[in-house]
Amino acid sequence: MAKLTAIDSVERLTNSVVTVGTFDGVHEGHKALMETLVERAKTRSARSVVVTFDPHPRTIINSKSDGIKLLTTLRERSEVLESIGVDELVVIPFTRDFSLLTSEQFVKDVIYDKIGISEFVIGYDHHFGKDRSGTIETLKKLGPELGFDIQVVSKKEMGDTTVSSTVVRKEIIEQGDMNRVTELLGRSYMLNALVIHGDERGRTIGFPTANLQPEHPDKALPKNGIYAVKIRVDETWYNGMMNIGVRPTFDGQTKSLEVNIFDFDEMIYGKTVQIRFFDRIRDEKKFSGTNELKEQLGKDKQAVQLVFN
């Protein structure tokens, strides 16, 4: 993972190329900006730094809303950023007081004084600071004063779609179209989760499952249904199929996440695993009993195997 650092612990290095944003999902639009960040840092022999916020700013600014479902936790974000070549992910606690900092205060007191900066990489439409008043023009004013350059990255479009976290989130939660999500993210959607104890019904019908608890309660989960997934246990990847839903055949009421890992028979309670979603196989449905369910699961497994073969 890219080095994950709290703002109060970060080392100040003047030769740092910096970008700022929530970057939830690190989708293809974000990726274009990150690749520019890494390229500019290499050109300068500098440190590449992504500054982000936790919790998501919208949960503080719009505190009366139902919150926002995250595409990536901080740990997941740092893993994706490392794959792009980013050196460090600096996390700022987003509070009501912090949200009142003006854009100039933010650049001077946080970016310049605490992190250090030689170049600021910014998206074409990015706004920051109190009331989102900070813009490219703000940086053009402060750059000469504080001694940093500015690099502007244009928007990323895919067909008729401008890639955004909102678009990705909608695809995941409302559609469950993981092929489309993979296009928008430039990688498969990930979920880190803890393996917990379940009722072990799957084992009795020949399809043992690991019951999962997402590492973050606000993680965006795909629409209910059966999915073709890959599962990382320790450092090994396995194919599998995952059910997200309420298990209607057993009159379930509470949403659960269960994954059947192919060619795997180990006890992994208490371990954190990573799930990568590749395709949606079907909707969740209620069957007449365990025999019909077992027959359908056999068909589901064949469908999943076709995805990976």
Buried (B, 14 or more C-beta within 10 A) or exposed (E): BBBBBEBEEBEEBEEBBBBBBBBBBBBBBBBBBBBBBBBBBEEBEBBBBBBBBBBBBBBBEEEEEEEBBBBBBBBBBBBBBBEBBBBBBBBBEBEEEBBEBBBBEBBBEBBBEBBBBBBBBBBEEBBBBBEEEBBBEBBEBBBEEBEBBEBBBEEBEBEEBEBBBEBBBEBBEEEBBBEBBBBBBBBBBBBBBBBEEBEEBBEEEEBBBBBBEBBBEEBBBBBBBBBBBBBBBEEEEBBBBBBBBBBEBEEBEEEBBBBBBBEBEEEBEEEBBBBBBBBBBEEBEEBEEBEEBBEBBEEBBEBBEEBEE
